[in-house]
Amino acid sequence: MGVSVGDFCTLYKQCKICNELKHKMKFPSGGGRKKSGGKRKSYCYDCKERRHERTIEPLQTYSYDTSALDESSDITIRGRDLNNRKYKSVVSYEKAKRLVEEGAAGIYHSTLIHHFYHRRLLKSIILERDQLTCHYCGKYGDTIDHKLPRSKGGLSTIANCVCACLTCNTKKGDMAYEKYMAKIRFQVPG
């Protein structure tokens, strides 16, 4: 097994624009304290003027094929909370499968999925998608409602949530979506 320059050496790094391996002094300083070594930019002096050309590719492409999940063990889910802090939790195989199927998570590998959005981001996505219009009555809505209530196993996903006004959201409560839609269809306006 051969070791090339830069594998374990901190004196050389690769420029993200020209992909050439160069001595670390050929990279602009990223600021910071001199005693701690300071970080260097990801582009070299030669590419400094072209730094805007840098294209950032996703670190990981996710799989959405739920057959890739390991059925025999619990699945770890990772994401970020409202304060942008990382979290890690364990969910059942069934819940992980549903999160992936409903577009709320992507499969990193057979026992790990990544959650794409937190509560506040989900709400803003739903309200923007539905243009602040209540799904049930067509009036102004500024809350989100779970079609399949969370108390009955519904998940907070884009596929399961709709925009609702406070009145409709309160009236529906934990009633099933189809039952509530049938109830408001036969109501006499007044």
C-alpha positions in Angstrom: 0.0 0.0 0.0 1.6 3.3 -1.1 1.4 6.6 0.7 1.4 9.7 -1.5 2.3 13.2 -0.5 -0.6 14.8 1.3 -2.2 11.7 2.7 -1.0 12.2 6.3 1.2 15.4 5.8 -0.1 18.7 7.0 2.4 20.6 4.9 0.6 20.0 1.7 -3.0 20.4 0.7 -5.1 20.3 -2.5 -6.5 23.4 -4.1 -10.3 23.0 -4.6 -10.2 24.9 -7.9 -7.2 23.7 -9.8 -7.0 20.4 -7.9 -3.2 20.7 -7.6 -1.3 19.5 -4.5 0.7 22.4 -3.1 2.6 23.5 0.0 0.4 25.1 2.6 2.2 28.4 2.3 0.9 28.7 -1.3 -2.7 29.1 0.2 -3.9 32.5 1.6 -4.3 32.6 5.4 -7.9 32.2 6.7 -7.2 34.4 9.7 -7.0 33.2 13.2 -4.2 33.1 15.7 -0.7 32.5 14.5 0.2 30.2 17.5 -2.6 27.8 16.7 -1.3 27.4 13.2 -4.2 29.2 11.6 -6.4 27.7 8.9 -5.6 28.2 5.3 -8.2 28.9 2.5 -9.2 26.0 0.2 -7.9 27.8 -2.9 -4.3 28.7 -3.7 -2.8 32.1 -4.5 -2.9 31.3 -8.2 -6.6 30.6 -8.1 -7.5 33.4 -5.7 -9.2 35.5 -8.5 -11.1 32.5 -9.6 -12.5 31.5 -6.2 -16.1 32.4 -7.3 -15.8 29.6 -9.9 -15.6 27.0 -7.2 -18.6 24.6 -7.4 -19.5 22.8 -4.2 -20.8 19.4 -4.8 -23.0 17.6 -2.3 -21.0 15.6 0.2 -23.4 12.7 0.0 -26.0 11.6 -2.5 -28.9 10.0 -0.7 -30.7 6.9 -1.6 -34.5 6.8 -1.4 -34.9 3.1 -2.0 -36.2 1.8 1.3 -35.1 -1.7 0.6 -31.6 -0.5 1.4 -32.6 -0.1 5.1 -31.6 -2.8 7.5 -34.9 -4.3 8.8 -33.2 -6.3 11.6 -32.1 -3.2 13.6 -33.2 0.2 14.7 -32.2 3.0 12.4 -30.3 6.1 13.6 -31.6 9.4 12.4 -29.5 12.6 12.3 -30.5 16.1 11.7 -30.3 19.7 13.0 -32.7 21.3 15.6 -34.1 24.8 15.6 -30.9 26.2 17.0 -28.9 24.5 14.2 -27.3 22.0 16.6 -26.8 18.5 15.4 -28.9 15.7 17.0 -28.9 12.0 16.8 -31.8 9.7 17.7 -32.9 6.1 17.2 -36.2 5.3 15.4 -37.8 2.0 14.4 -37.4 0.6 10.9 -41.1 1.3 10.1 -40.8 5.0 11.1 -37.5 5.4 9.2 -39.1 3.8 6.1 -42.1 6.2 6.3 -39.9 9.2 6.7 -37.9 8.3 3.6 -41.1 7.5 1.6 -42.7 10.8 2.5 -39.6 12.8 1.6 -38.6 13.9 5.0 -35.3 12.0 5.1 -32.7 10.4 2.9 -30.8 7.1 3.4 -27.1 7.6 4.1 -26.5 3.9 4.6 -28.4 0.9 5.8 -28.7 1.9 9.5 -28.5 5.8 9.1 -30.9 8.3 7.7 -30.6 12.1 7.6 -33.6 14.3 8.4 -33.9 17.2 6.0 -35.8 19.9 8.0 -36.8 21.0 11.5 -40.2 22.2 12.7 -39.8 25.8 11.8 -38.5 25.1 8.3 -41.3 22.6 7.7 -43.9 25.2 8.6 -42.5 27.8 6.3 -42.4 25.3 3.4 -46.0 24.2 4.0 -47.3 27.8 4.3 -45.4 28.9 1.2 -46.6 25.9 -0.8 -50.2 26.4 0.1 -49.9 30.2 -0.3 -51.3 30.9 3.2 -54.7 29.5 2.2 -56.6 27.1 4.5 -56.8 23.6 2.9 -60.3 23.1 4.4 -62.2 26.4 4.1 -60.1 28.4 1.6 -59.6 31.4 4.0 -56.3 32.8 5.3 -54.4 30.2 7.2 -51.2 30.5 9.2 -51.0 27.1 11.0 -50.2 23.7 9.8 -52.4 20.6 10.3 -51.4 17.0 10.1 -53.8 15.1 7.7 -53.1 11.9 9.7 -52.8 13.3 13.3 -49.6 12.7 15.2 -51.6 11.1 17.9 -52.6 8.4 15.4 -49.1 7.8 14.0 -48.9 10.7 11.5 -45.5 12.2 10.8 -44.4 15.8 10.4 -43.7 15.6 6.6 -44.5 17.7 3.6 -46.8 15.0 2.3 -48.8 14.7 5.6 -49.1 18.4 6.4 -51.4 21.2 5.0 -52.0 24.8 5.7 -55.0 25.5 7.9 -56.7 28.4 9.6 -56.8 28.3 13.4 -60.6 27.6 13.4 -60.4 24.6 11.1 -57.2 23.3 12.8 -59.0 23.4 16.2 -62.3 21.9 14.9 -60.4 19.0 13.2 -58.4 18.2 16.3 -57.3 14.6 16.0 -60.1 13.6 13.7 -59.2 11.6 10.6 -58.8 13.6 7.4 -61.5 11.8 5.4 -64.0 12.1 8.3 -63.4 15.8 8.7 -63.6 16.5 5.0 -67.0 14.6 4.9 -68.2 16.6 7.9 -67.4 20.0 6.3 -68.7 19.0 2.9 -72.2 18.5 4.4 -72.2 21.6 6.6 -74.6 24.4 5.6 -72.7 27.7 5.3 -74.1 30.2 7.7 
